[in-house]
């Protein structure tokens, strides 16, 4: 897997590069600015990029989003480029914008402080390269707790919602089964009902899983920028 690492802090760039290289990732270039990132991607054509959202503004403010603007431009150039974004301050607002980039696939969002080891980064890069949507588990749980109830997700049983939440955290059917303390076929049955309830069309299993995660994100509040709720319209 060929990857470009982009962060404005030299020490962090070196740390990420050395850590993922040790696990077999080919880091073909580094970037200290968004402009440099765009040039490097066009020159090297990597499989994926690891991008800091903030690039100099690390307070979690809406204006500290140079990395997001770069991701939007990268997606316009290549719909299948894997993009893993990370930030010190994880916010639903960032996730809304990230999942609105392109069709919401081939992209992920991790919290810097919650990255346990380099394998977490490598796994996320591999998954977005394969077309998945990757969400930091803590943010996934937070958004589930604040989920709006007037949506198709509300039609799922408690166990089906639990399986979908674990799926949104990037777990395999086997890992979901272990967490829920049930057999793998039971998880497959739960997810089959989830796909039917969410009206996800027949397609390869990997694609159905991505569509289910995107539906969960929309339910949890990850609407595209500018979308208005009924409460917004009444205000």
C-alpha positions as CSV (number, residue, x, y, z in Angstrom):
1,X,0.0,0.0,0.0
2,X,1.5,3.4,-1.1
3,X,0.7,6.2,1.2
4,X,1.4,10.0,1.7
5,X,1.5,11.4,5.2
6,X,0.4,15.0,5.6
7,X,0.8,17.0,8.9
8,X,2.2,20.4,9.5
9,X,4.1,19.2,12.6
10,X,7.5,17.7,11.5
11,X,7.9,15.5,14.6
12,X,4.4,14.0,14.1
13,X,5.0,13.4,10.4
14,X,8.2,11.5,11.2
15,X,6.4,9.5,13.9
16,X,3.6,8.5,11.6
17,X,5.9,7.7,8.7
18,X,8.3,5.6,10.8
19,X,5.5,3.8,12.6
20,X,3.5,2.7,9.5
21,X,6.6,1.9,7.5
22,X,7.6,-0.5,10.2
23,X,4.4,-2.4,9.4
24,X,5.1,-2.6,5.7
25,X,3.5,0.5,4.4
26,X,5.3,2.3,1.6
27,X,5.3,6.0,2.4
28,X,6.0,7.5,-0.9
29,X,6.0,11.2,0.2
30,X,5.3,13.6,3.0
31,X,3.5,17.0,3.0
32,X,3.7,19.9,5.4
33,X,1.0,22.0,3.8
34,X,-2.2,21.3,1.9
35,X,-0.7,22.8,-1.3
36,X,2.2,20.4,-1.0
37,X,-0.2,17.5,-0.4
38,X,-2.1,18.2,-3.6
39,X,1.1,18.4,-5.6
40,X,2.5,15.2,-4.0
41,X,-0.7,13.2,-4.7
42,X,-0.8,14.2,-8.3
43,X,2.8,13.3,-8.7
44,X,2.9,10.0,-6.9
45,X,-0.7,8.7,-7.2
46,X,-0.8,6.9,-3.9
47,X,-3.4,4.4,-2.7
48,X,-4.2,6.5,0.3
49,X,-3.3,9.6,2.3
50,X,-3.2,10.3,6.0
51,X,-4.2,13.9,6.5
52,X,-4.4,16.2,9.5
53,X,-7.7,18.1,9.4
54,X,-6.3,21.2,11.0
55,X,-2.9,22.1,9.5
56,X,-1.9,24.8,11.9
57,X,-5.2,25.5,13.7
58,X,-5.6,22.9,16.4
59,X,-8.5,24.3,18.5
60,X,-11.3,22.4,16.8
61,X,-12.8,25.6,15.4
62,X,-14.8,25.5,12.1
63,X,-12.2,27.7,10.4
64,X,-9.4,25.2,11.3
65,X,-10.2,22.9,8.4
66,X,-7.5,23.3,5.7
67,X,-7.2,19.5,5.6
68,X,-10.9,19.1,4.8
69,X,-10.6,21.5,1.9
70,X,-7.7,19.5,0.6
71,X,-9.7,16.3,0.9
72,X,-12.5,17.7,-1.1
73,X,-10.1,18.6,-3.9
74,X,-8.4,15.2,-3.7
75,X,-11.8,13.5,-4.0
76,X,-12.8,15.6,-7.0
77,X,-9.6,14.4,-8.7
78,X,-9.9,10.7,-7.7
79,X,-13.1,9.2,-6.4
80,X,-11.4,6.1,-5.2
81,X,-8.4,7.6,-3.3
82,X,-8.3,6.3,0.3
83,X,-8.4,9.3,2.7
84,X,-7.9,8.9,6.5
85,X,-8.3,12.2,8.3
86,X,-7.5,12.8,12.0
87,X,-7.7,15.7,14.5
88,X,-7.0,16.4,18.1
89,X,-10.5,17.6,18.7
90,X,-13.1,15.1,17.3
91,X,-16.4,16.8,16.5
92,X,-19.7,15.7,14.8
93,X,-19.3,18.8,12.7
94,X,-16.1,17.5,11.2
95,X,-17.7,14.1,10.7
96,X,-20.6,15.7,8.9
97,X,-18.3,17.4,6.4
98,X,-16.1,14.3,6.0
99,X,-18.9,12.0,5.1
100,X,-20.3,14.6,2.7
101,X,-17.1,14.4,0.6
102,X,-17.8,12.5,-2.6
103,X,-20.2,9.6,-1.9
104,X,-19.0,9.2,1.7
105,X,-16.9,6.1,1.0
106,X,-13.1,5.5,0.8
107,X,-12.8,7.8,3.8
108,X,-12.2,7.7,7.5
109,X,-11.9,9.9,10.6
110,X,-9.8,9.1,13.7
111,X,-9.0,11.0,16.9
112,X,-5.3,11.6,17.3
113,X,-5.4,11.0,21.0
114,X,-7.3,7.8,20.6
115,X,-4.9,6.1,18.1
116,X,-3.6,3.3,20.3
117,X,-0.9,2.1,18.0
118,X,0.4,2.2,14.4
119,X,-1.7,-0.8,13.5
120,X,-4.9,1.2,14.1
121,X,-3.7,3.7,11.4
122,X,-2.7,0.9,9.0
123,X,-6.0,-0.9,9.4
124,X,-7.9,2.4,8.7
125,X,-5.8,3.1,5.6
126,X,-6.4,-0.5,4.3
127,X,-10.1,-0.2,4.9
128,X,-10.6,3.2,3.2
129,X,-8.5,1.9,0.3
130,X,-10.9,-1.0,0.0
131,X,-13.9,1.5,-0.2
132,X,-15.0,1.4,3.4
133,X,-16.0,4.3,5.7
134,X,-14.0,4.3,9.0
135,X,-15.2,6.2,12.1
136,X,-13.5,6.5,15.4
137,X,-15.3,4.3,17.9
138,X,-15.7,7.0,20.6
139,X,-17.4,9.4,18.2
140,X,-19.6,6.6,16.8
141,X,-20.8,5.9,20.3
142,X,-21.4,9.6,21.1
143,X,-23.4,10.1,17.9
144,X,-25.5,7.0,18.6
145,X,-26.4,8.4,22.1
146,X,-27.6,11.6,20.5
147,X,-29.3,10.0,17.5
148,X,-32.6,11.4,16.2
149,X,-35.5,8.9,16.6
150,X,-37.6,9.8,13.6
151,X,-35.7,7.7,11.0
152,X,-35.5,4.1,9.7
153,X,-32.9,3.2,12.4
154,X,-35.8,3.5,15.0
155,X,-37.5,0.6,13.3
156,X,-34.6,-1.8,14.2
157,X,-34.6,-3.9,17.3
158,X,-32.2,-3.2,20.1
159,X,-29.9,-6.1,19.1
160,X,-30.0,-5.0,15.4
161,X,-29.1,-1.5,16.4
162,X,-26.2,-2.8,18.5
163,X,-24.9,-4.9,15.6
164,X,-25.1,-1.8,13.3
165,X,-23.3,0.3,15.9
166,X,-20.5,-2.2,16.0
167,X,-20.4,-2.4,12.3
168,X,-20.1,1.4,12.1
169,X,-17.0,1.0,14.4
170,X,-15.4,-1.1,11.7
171,X,-15.8,-4.6,13.4
172,X,-16.0,-7.8,11.3
173,X,-18.9,-10.2,11.8
174,X,-16.7,-12.4,14.0
175,X,-15.7,-9.4,16.2
176,X,-19.4,-8.3,16.4
177,X,-20.4,-11.8,17.4
178,X,-17.7,-11.9,20.1
179,X,-18.8,-8.5,21.5
180,X,-22.5,-9.5,21.5
181,X,-21.7,-13.0,22.8
182,X,-23.7,-14.7,20.0
183,X,-22.8,-16.9,17.0
184,X,-21.6,-15.5,13.7
185,X,-24.7,-16.7,11.9
186,X,-26.8,-14.8,14.4
187,X,-24.9,-11.6,13.6
188,X,-25.4,-12.3,9.9
189,X,-29.1,-12.6,10.5
190,X,-29.2,-9.3,12.5
191,X,-27.4,-7.5,9.7
192,X,-29.6,-9.1,7.0
193,X,-32.6,-7.6,8.7
194,X,-30.8,-4.2,9.1
195,X,-30.1,-4.2,5.3
196,X,-33.8,-5.0,4.6
197,X,-35.1,-2.4,7.1
198,X,-32.8,0.3,5.7
199,X,-33.9,-0.6,2.2
200,X,-30.3,-1.3,1.1
201,X,-30.3,-2.8,-2.4
202,X,-28.9,-6.2,-3.2
203,X,-25.1,-5.8,-3.8
204,X,-21.8,-7.3,-2.7
205,X,-21.6,-7.6,1.1
206,X,-18.8,-5.1,1.4
207,X,-20.9,-2.5,-0.4
208,X,-24.0,-3.2,1.7
209,X,-21.9,-2.7,4.8
210,X,-20.7,0.7,3.6
211,X,-24.3,1.8,2.7
212,X,-25.5,0.6,6.1
213,X,-22.8,2.7,7.9
214,X,-23.7,5.7,5.8
215,X,-27.4,5.3,6.7
216,X,-26.4,5.1,10.3
217,X,-24.3,8.3,10.0
218,X,-27.3,10.1,8.5
219,X,-29.5,8.9,11.3
220,X,-26.9,9.9,13.9
221,X,-26.8,13.4,12.6
222,X,-24.0,13.4,10.0
223,X,-26.0,15.4,7.5
224,X,-24.3,17.2,4.6
225,X,-23.5,20.9,5.4
226,X,-26.5,23.1,4.9
227,X,-29.1,20.4,5.5
228,X,-31.9,21.6,7.8
229,X,-34.0,19.7,10.3
230,X,-37.7,20.3,10.9
231,X,-36.7,22.1,14.0
232,X,-34.4,24.4,12.0
233,X,-37.2,25.2,9.6
234,X,-39.7,26.0,12.4
235,X,-37.2,28.4,14.0
